Amino acid sequence: MAKYRIAWLPGDGVGNDVMDATRPVLEALGFDAEYIHGDIGWEYWCREGNPLPDRTLEVLRNTDAALFGAITSKPKEEAVEELAPELRGKGLDYFSPIVRLRQEFNLHTNLRPCKAYPGNPLNFKEGIDLVIFRENSEGSYSGVEFHPLPQQVYDALCLNPKMKKFGAAGLENIALSTRIVTRQGCQRIVRGAFEFARKFGRKSVTIVEKPNVLRETGGLMVREARKIAAEYPEIPMWETNIDAQCMWLLKNPFDYDVMVAENMFGDIISDLAAQLVGGLGFAASGNIGDNYAVFEPTHGSAPKYFGKNKVNPMAMFLTAKMMLDWLGETKKAEQLEAAIAAVLQDGQARTYDMGGTTGTREMGLAVIAKL
């Protein structure tokens, strides 16, 4: 019997390609696992009206962790148009399966390391090493939205007199997305960032928010962060606004170490940080909860490249490394990262985004050779 049971979720497009390249790497490491396939993605939305079927949730409930490839996601109207004819007109709404996974399993922390490995020709600068803690279950991606705006919601919002003017032209003209921030969510993500900084000797924690405009939600995040920072006096905490932080991160990337933000701001800042270290082809992430975790590269499904053995799988390899770390397979994680670093350092194997011609599967073979 295998030591681990891993939910295997290729998803859409090149998610399949990078996952196919990753399995032999894990096997070469001697990772003792049984992989259980789970159906997820656009195909199941179109065919069944649910991109995350209940049977897949059951797979996750009976595994130790999940490795996830990529999904296709489209706007509301396009999603409805691509439903099977017999499913149209039934009030089905597409909801991102990865967001649902985060909420179903309370995967409250999205951890995104952004490290510039020597020899990567796409590095903005050598030596960048950032880690971003993104709150993963609430904020601007909480999924509580309305269009048209129901009368009872409008009436409740009119407790704030600033709301009244928006109803003048009719509630059918209003679309509303909420930004929900809880005290517990703020405390959890900020404490996670400080604990990580203390454990790994990081030099600072930066809170990325916008409390001067988003006074209530941003204000709550910053106030709770200040309280928690007082418990870690050896680690300086900096406070920045999201807009200015994007500029400063590009200008002075070495000034920052651990960064923490709510859901949407964390999404923005982590994609910017990813570009500093080679782009989404090198961007790994973990959706981590108290008892379960789903690991995914942050790139999309890139359907035009699906099946062409072309895309860069390094983000997927680094994602697998994060999974190994979380499972406690520290030595295997270190071996995998060292092999990835060696491939990038010698520069003999490079995918098209790095200016080379090496295929997806061949990049996996190059990493295996370094093991």
C-alpha positions, 0 to 999 in steps of 0.5 A: 500500500502506498504511503500517500494518496494524492488527488490528481486533477489535470483540469483543462488544456496544458494542465494535462501536459504539465501534469503528465511531465510531472508524474515521471519526476515524482516517480524518479524521486521515489515518492511513494504515492497512489494517484487518484484521478478527479474530474474538474474543469470546463469539460464538466461544466459544458457537459454536466453543468458543474465544473467540480462534480461531487464525485471529485469532492469525494476524491479529495476527502479521501486523499492526503493532498491534491495536485492540480493543473489548470482550468479554463474560465470564461465570463458568465454569458460565454459560459452559459452559451457553451452549456450542453443544449439540454442544460441551458435555461435551468439557471446554472451559473459557472463558479470557479472550481478552484475558488470552490475548492478553497471554500469547501476545504477552508484552504485559507492560505495561498502561499506563493514563493517567487524565487529567481533561480540562477541562470534563468534568462527571464529573471528581472534581477538575480537574487530575488526571493519573495514569499507572498501570503494571500488570504484565500477564502474571503476578501474580494473573491468571496463570491457574494455578488448580485446582478441585478441588485435585489431590492432588499439588498439595496434597502439594507445598503442604504443604511449608508447614505452614499448608496442611495444615488446608485439606485436612481436609474433602477436596480437592474443597472447595478452589479454588486461584488462584495469585499468581505474581510473578517477579523479571524481571516485577517489574524490567520493570514497575518500570523501565518506570514509572521510564523513563516518569517520567524521559522525561516529567518526572513527579514521583514513582513509587509502588509499590502492593503488600501486602508486610506480608501477601503477604510473598513475592510482595509482598516480591519486588516491593518489594525489586526496586523499591528496587534499580531506584529507586536508578538514578533518584535524581532521582525519589522512590519511594513505597511504599504498601499497596493498601488504604490507597492506594485511600483516599489516592488518593480523598483526595489524588489530586494527591499521585500521578503514576506508579503501578506494581503487579502485575496484580490490584492494578493493575486495582483501582487503575486503575479507581479512578483512572479514576472520578476522571476521568469513569469507564470512558467515559474509560479507555483502556489499552495492552497493550504488549510488546517488539514488539507492542501491543493497545490497548483501552478498559477498559469492558465490552461492556454488551450492553444498550446494543449497537446503540443508538448511546448509549455514550460512545466517548471511551475508545475515541478516547483508546485510538486516541490511545495506539496512534498514540503507540506507532506513532510518529505523535506529531503525529496523536496530539497532534491527536486528543487536542487535538480530544477536549479541545476537544469536552469543553471546549465541552460542546456534545456530551455522551453520556448519562453526561455528562448529554447526549443525543449519540449514539456516532457523533455524538461521533465527528463532533464530534471530527472537526469539531474536527480 
